[in-house]
C-alpha cells in the first residue's frame, strides 16, 4: 500500500482553495453522520478551542468552526 501525497500548495491562493475544500468536506461529513453525532463532534471541537493556549490560533479555529456550523445548518 503506497503512502498518499498530501503535499500543500505553495502559493496563498491555492492554499486558501485547499482550506475551503477541507471545510466543505468536513461539513459534508458532519451532514452524513447524522445530527446527534455531528453535534458531539462540534461540541468537542469547541471544547478543544477553549483549551488552546494561543489566543490567535484559537480565534482562527473558532472562526472556522462557526463557518462549518453555518454551512452544516443550511
N, CA, C and O atoms as a GROMACS GRO file, in nm:
protein
  296
    1UNK      N    1   0.085  -0.118   0.000
    1UNK     CA    2   0.000   0.000   0.000
    1UNK      C    3   0.089   0.123   0.000
    1UNK      O    4   0.179   0.134   0.084
    2UNK      N    5   0.067   0.215  -0.091
    2UNK     CA    6   0.150   0.334  -0.101
    2UNK      C    7   0.100   0.445  -0.010
    2UNK      O    8  -0.018   0.450   0.026
    3UNK      N    9   0.190   0.533   0.025
    3UNK     CA   10   0.156   0.647   0.110
    3UNK      C   11   0.097   0.757   0.022
    3UNK      O   12   0.159   0.794  -0.078
    4UNK      N   13  -0.021   0.810   0.057
    4UNK     CA   14  -0.080   0.917  -0.025
    4UNK      C   15   0.001   1.046  -0.015
    4UNK      O   16   0.066   1.072   0.087
    5UNK      N   17  -0.003   1.123  -0.120
    5UNK     CA   18   0.068   1.251  -0.124
    5UNK      C   19  -0.025   1.361  -0.077
    5UNK      O   20  -0.121   1.396  -0.147
    6UNK      N   21   0.003   1.416   0.041
    6UNK     CA   22  -0.078   1.526   0.095
    6UNK      C   23   0.000   1.656   0.091
    6UNK      O   24  -0.007   1.736   0.185
    7UNK      N   25   0.075   1.677  -0.015
    7UNK     CA   26   0.153   1.800  -0.024
    7UNK      C   27   0.060   1.920  -0.029
    7UNK      O   28  -0.053   1.911  -0.078
    8UNK      N   29   0.108   2.031   0.022
    8UNK     CA   30   0.029   2.153   0.030
    8UNK      C   31   0.080   2.254  -0.074
    8UNK      O   32   0.200   2.262  -0.101
    9UNK      N   33  -0.012   2.328  -0.129
    9UNK     CA   34   0.024   2.429  -0.229
    9UNK      C   35   0.118   2.533  -0.168
    9UNK      O   36   0.115   2.559  -0.048
   10UNK      N   37   0.200   2.590  -0.253
   10UNK     CA   38   0.298   2.686  -0.204
   10UNK      C   39   0.249   2.831  -0.213
   10UNK      O   40   0.302   2.917  -0.142
   11UNK      N   41   0.152   2.859  -0.297
   11UNK     CA   42   0.105   2.998  -0.303
   11UNK      C   43  -0.025   3.013  -0.223
   11UNK      O   44  -0.100   2.917  -0.204
   12UNK      N   45  -0.047   3.133  -0.178
   12UNK     CA   46  -0.160   3.159  -0.087
   12UNK      C   47  -0.296   3.131  -0.149
   12UNK      O   48  -0.386   3.082  -0.081
   13UNK      N   49  -0.312   3.161  -0.276
   13UNK     CA   50  -0.442   3.141  -0.340
   13UNK      C   51  -0.477   2.992  -0.346
   13UNK      O   52  -0.590   2.953  -0.313
   14UNK      N   53  -0.383   2.909  -0.386
   14UNK     CA   54  -0.410   2.765  -0.390
   14UNK      C   55  -0.430   2.710  -0.250
   14UNK      O   56  -0.515   2.623  -0.228
   15UNK      N   57  -0.352   2.759  -0.155
   15UNK     CA   58  -0.366   2.714  -0.018
   15UNK      C   59  -0.504   2.748   0.038
   15UNK      O   60  -0.565   2.667   0.107
   16UNK      N   61  -0.552   2.868   0.008
   16UNK     CA   62  -0.685   2.906   0.056
   16UNK      C   63  -0.793   2.821  -0.009
   16UNK      O   64  -0.895   2.791   0.054
   17UNK      N   65  -0.773   2.783  -0.134
   17UNK     CA   66  -0.870   2.695  -0.200
   17UNK      C   67  -0.869   2.556  -0.137
   17UNK      O   68  -0.974   2.493  -0.123
   18UNK      N   69  -0.750   2.508  -0.098
   18UNK     CA   70  -0.741   2.378  -0.031
   18UNK      C   71  -0.815   2.383   0.103
   18UNK      O   72  -0.886   2.289   0.138
   19UNK      N   73  -0.798   2.492   0.177
   19UNK     CA   74  -0.865   2.507   0.306
   19UNK      C   75  -1.016   2.510   0.287
   19UNK      O   76  -1.090   2.447   0.362
   20UNK      N   77  -1.063   2.584   0.187
   20UNK     CA   78  -1.207   2.588   0.158
   20UNK      C   79  -1.260   2.450   0.124
   20UNK      O   80  -1.370   2.413   0.165
   21UNK      N   81  -1.183   2.376   0.048
   21UNK     CA   82  -1.223   2.239   0.013
   21UNK      C   83  -1.235   2.153   0.139
   21UNK      O   84  -1.330   2.076   0.152
   22UNK      N   85  -1.140   2.165   0.230
   22UNK     CA   86  -1.143   2.087   0.353
   22UNK      C   87  -1.262   2.126   0.441
   22UNK      O   88  -1.324   2.039   0.504
   23UNK      N   89  -1.295   2.255   0.446
   23UNK     CA   90  -1.412   2.299   0.522
   23UNK      C   91  -1.539   2.237   0.463
   23UNK      O   92  -1.625   2.189   0.537
   24UNK      N   93  -1.550   2.238   0.331
   24UNK     CA   94  -1.667   2.180   0.266
   24UNK      C   95  -1.672   2.030   0.291
   24UNK      O   96  -1.779   1.975   0.317
   25UNK      N   97  -1.558   1.964   0.283
   25UNK     CA   98  -1.552   1.820   0.308
   25UNK      C   99  -1.597   1.787   0.450
   25UNK      O  100  -1.674   1.694   0.471
   26UNK      N  101  -1.548   1.863   0.546
   26UNK     CA  102  -1.587   1.839   0.685
   26UNK      C  103  -1.737   1.863   0.705
   26UNK      O  104  -1.802   1.788   0.778
   27UNK      N  105  -1.790   1.965   0.642
   27UNK     CA  106  -1.933   1.993   0.651
   27UNK      C  107  -2.014   1.877   0.596
   27UNK      O  108  -2.112   1.834   0.658
   28UNK      N  109  -1.975   1.826   0.480
   28UNK     CA  110  -2.047   1.714   0.421
   28UNK      C  111  -2.036   1.588   0.507
   28UNK      O  112  -2.132   1.511   0.517
   29UNK      N  113  -1.921   1.568   0.568
   29UNK     CA  114  -1.905   1.452   0.657
   29UNK      C  115  -1.996   1.465   0.779
   29UNK      O  116  -2.058   1.367   0.821
   30UNK      N  117  -2.004   1.585   0.836
   30UNK     CA  118  -2.093   1.606   0.950
   30UNK      C  119  -2.239   1.582   0.911
   30UNK      O  120  -2.314   1.521   0.987
   31UNK      N  121  -2.278   1.629   0.794
   31UNK     CA  122  -2.415   1.609   0.748
   31UNK      C  123  -2.445   1.461   0.727
   31UNK      O  124  -2.557   1.416   0.751
   32UNK      N  125  -2.347   1.386   0.682
   32UNK     CA  126  -2.366   1.243   0.659
   32UNK      C  127  -2.374   1.164   0.790
   32UNK      O  128  -2.434   1.057   0.794
   33UNK      N  129  -2.314   1.216   0.896
   33UNK     CA  130  -2.311   1.148   1.025
   33UNK      C  131  -2.448   1.140   1.092
   33UNK      O  132  -2.480   1.041   1.158
   34UNK      N  133  -2.525   1.240   1.075
   34UNK     CA  134  -2.649   1.249   1.150
   34UNK      C  135  -2.635   1.356   1.257
   34UNK      O  136  -2.524   1.387   1.301
   35UNK      N  137  -2.746   1.411   1.296
   35UNK     CA  138  -2.748   1.528   1.384
   35UNK      C  139  -2.682   1.503   1.520
   35UNK      O  140  -2.605   1.587   1.566
   36UNK      N  141  -2.711   1.393   1.584
   36UNK     CA  142  -2.659   1.368   1.719
   36UNK      C  143  -2.506   1.354   1.718
   36UNK      O  144  -2.438   1.417   1.799
   37UNK      N  145  -2.454   1.273   1.628
   37UNK     CA  146  -2.310   1.254   1.622
   37UNK      C  147  -2.238   1.380   1.576
   37UNK      O  148  -2.132   1.414   1.629
   38UNK      N  149  -2.294   1.450   1.479
   38UNK     CA  150  -2.232   1.573   1.431
   38UNK      C  151  -2.229   1.676   1.543
   38UNK      O  152  -2.131   1.750   1.558
   39UNK      N  153  -2.335   1.682   1.622
   39UNK     CA  154  -2.339   1.775   1.735
   39UNK      C  155  -2.228   1.745   1.835
   39UNK      O  156  -2.166   1.837   1.888
   40UNK      N  157  -2.204   1.617   1.859
   40UNK     CA  158  -2.096   1.579   1.952
   40UNK      C  159  -1.960   1.621   1.899
   40UNK      O  160  -1.875   1.668   1.974
   41UNK      N  161  -1.940   1.604   1.770
   41UNK     CA  162  -1.812   1.643   1.708
   41UNK      C  163  -1.791   1.794   1.724
   41UNK      O  164  -1.683   1.839   1.761
   42UNK      N  165  -1.894   1.871   1.695
   42UNK     CA  166  -1.884   2.017   1.705
   42UNK      C  167  -1.858   2.060   1.849
   42UNK      O  168  -1.777   2.149   1.873
   43UNK      N  169  -1.926   1.997   1.943
   43UNK     CA  170  -1.904   2.030   2.084
   43UNK      C  171  -1.760   1.999   2.125
   43UNK      O  172  -1.698   2.078   2.197
   44UNK      N  173  -1.706   1.887   2.080
   44UNK     CA  174  -1.568   1.852   2.111
   44UNK      C  175  -1.470   1.952   2.048
   44UNK      O  176  -1.370   1.989   2.110
   45UNK      N  177  -1.499   1.995   1.926
   45UNK     CA  178  -1.414   2.093   1.861
   45UNK      C  179  -1.416   2.224   1.938
   45UNK      O  180  -1.312   2.286   1.958
   46UNK      N  181  -1.534   2.267   1.982
   46UNK     CA  182  -1.545   2.391   2.058
   46UNK      C  183  -1.475   2.380   2.194
   46UNK      O  184  -1.415   2.476   2.242
   47UNK      N  185  -1.483   2.263   2.256
   47UNK     CA  186  -1.415   2.241   2.383
   47UNK      C  187  -1.264   2.249   2.365
   47UNK      O  188  -1.193   2.306   2.448
   48UNK      N  189  -1.215   2.192   2.256
   48UNK     CA  190  -1.072   2.197   2.228
   48UNK      C  191  -1.026   2.341   2.208
   48UNK      O  192  -0.916   2.377   2.250
   49UNK      N  193  -1.108   2.422   2.145
   49UNK     CA  194  -1.073   2.563   2.122
   49UNK      C  195  -1.055   2.635   2.255
   49UNK      O  196  -0.963   2.715   2.271
   50UNK      N  197  -1.144   2.609   2.350
   50UNK     CA  198  -1.134   2.676   2.481
   50UNK      C  199  -1.008   2.636   2.557
   50UNK      O  200  -0.965   2.709   2.646
   51UNK      N  201  -0.950   2.523   2.523
   51UNK     CA  202  -0.830   2.476   2.592
   51UNK      C  203  -0.701   2.520   2.525
   51UNK      O  204  -0.592   2.491   2.576
   52UNK      N  205  -0.710   2.587   2.413
   52UNK     CA  206  -0.590   2.633   2.342
   52UNK      C  207  -0.525   2.748   2.416
   52UNK      O  208  -0.592   2.839   2.466
   53UNK      N  209  -0.394   2.744   2.423
   53UNK     CA  210  -0.320   2.850   2.491
   53UNK      C  211  -0.296   2.969   2.400
   53UNK      O  212  -0.294   3.083   2.446
   54UNK      N  213  -0.277   2.944   2.272
   54UNK     CA  214  -0.252   3.051   2.176
   54UNK      C  215  -0.385   3.114   2.136
   54UNK      O  216  -0.466   3.053   2.066
   55UNK      N  217  -0.408   3.236   2.181
   55UNK     CA  218  -0.538   3.302   2.156
   55UNK      C  219  -0.561   3.331   2.009
   55UNK      O  220  -0.674   3.324   1.961
   56UNK      N  221  -0.455   3.364   1.936
   56UNK     CA  222  -0.470   3.392   1.792
   56UNK      C  223  -0.513   3.265   1.718
   56UNK      O  224  -0.600   3.270   1.632
   57UNK      N  225  -0.451   3.153   1.752
   57UNK     CA  226  -0.487   3.027   1.690
   57UNK      C  227  -0.629   2.987   1.729
   57UNK      O  228  -0.705   2.937   1.646
   58UNK      N  229  -0.665   3.009   1.853
   58UNK     CA  230  -0.800   2.978   1.899
   58UNK      C  231  -0.904   3.061   1.823
   58UNK      O  232  -1.011   3.011   1.791
   59UNK      N  233  -0.872   3.186   1.796
   59UNK     CA  234  -0.964   3.272   1.721
   59UNK      C  235  -0.984   3.222   1.579
   59UNK      O  236  -1.096   3.224   1.527
   60UNK      N  237  -0.877   3.176   1.517
   60UNK     CA  238  -0.887   3.122   1.381
   60UNK      C  239  -0.970   2.994   1.382
   60UNK      O  240  -1.058   2.976   1.297
   61UNK      N  241  -0.943   2.905   1.476
   61UNK     CA  242  -1.020   2.781   1.487
   61UNK      C  243  -1.167   2.811   1.513
   61UNK      O  244  -1.255   2.749   1.453
   62UNK      N  245  -1.194   2.907   1.601
   62UNK     CA  246  -1.331   2.943   1.634
   62UNK      C  247  -1.405   2.993   1.510
   62UNK      O  248  -1.520   2.956   1.486
   63UNK      N  249  -1.339   3.078   1.435
   63UNK     CA  250  -1.400   3.131   1.312
   63UNK      C  251  -1.428   3.019   1.213
   63UNK      O  252  -1.533   3.018   1.149
   64UNK      N  253  -1.336   2.927   1.201
   64UNK     CA  254  -1.353   2.814   1.109
   64UNK      C  255  -1.470   2.727   1.153
   64UNK      O  256  -1.550   2.685   1.069
   65UNK      N  257  -1.480   2.698   1.282
   65UNK     CA  258  -1.590   2.616   1.332
   65UNK      C  259  -1.723   2.686   1.310
   65UNK      O  260  -1.822   2.622   1.275
   66UNK      N  261  -1.727   2.817   1.329
   66UNK     CA  262  -1.851   2.892   1.304
   66UNK      C  263  -1.892   2.881   1.157
   66UNK      O  264  -2.010   2.864   1.128
   67UNK      N  265  -1.795   2.890   1.066
   67UNK     CA  266  -1.825   2.877   0.923
   67UNK      C  267  -1.880   2.738   0.892
   67UNK      O  268  -1.976   2.723   0.816
   68UNK      N  269  -1.819   2.636   0.951
   68UNK     CA  270  -1.863   2.498   0.928
   68UNK      C  271  -2.003   2.477   0.985
   68UNK      O  272  -2.086   2.413   0.921
   69UNK      N  273  -2.029   2.530   1.105
   69UNK     CA  274  -2.162   2.517   1.166
   69UNK      C  275  -2.268   2.585   1.079
   69UNK      O  276  -2.377   2.531   1.060
   70UNK      N  277  -2.235   2.702   1.028
   70UNK     CA  278  -2.330   2.773   0.943
   70UNK      C  279  -2.361   2.693   0.816
   70UNK      O  280  -2.476   2.681   0.775
   71UNK      N  281  -2.256   2.638   0.755
   71UNK     CA  282  -2.277   2.558   0.633
   71UNK      C  283  -2.353   2.429   0.665
   71UNK      O  284  -2.435   2.384   0.585
   72UNK      N  285  -2.327   2.372   0.781
   72UNK     CA  286  -2.395   2.248   0.822
   72UNK      C  287  -2.545   2.272   0.838
   72UNK      O  288  -2.625   2.185   0.804
   73UNK      N  289  -2.583   2.386   0.889
   73UNK     CA  290  -2.725   2.417   0.915
   73UNK      C  291  -2.803   2.447   0.789
   73UNK      O  292  -2.926   2.443   0.791
   74UNK      N  293  -2.735   2.476   0.680
   74UNK     CA  294  -2.805   2.512   0.555
   74UNK      C  295  -2.865   2.391   0.489
   74UNK      O  296  -2.926   2.403   0.383
   0.00000   0.00000   0.00000
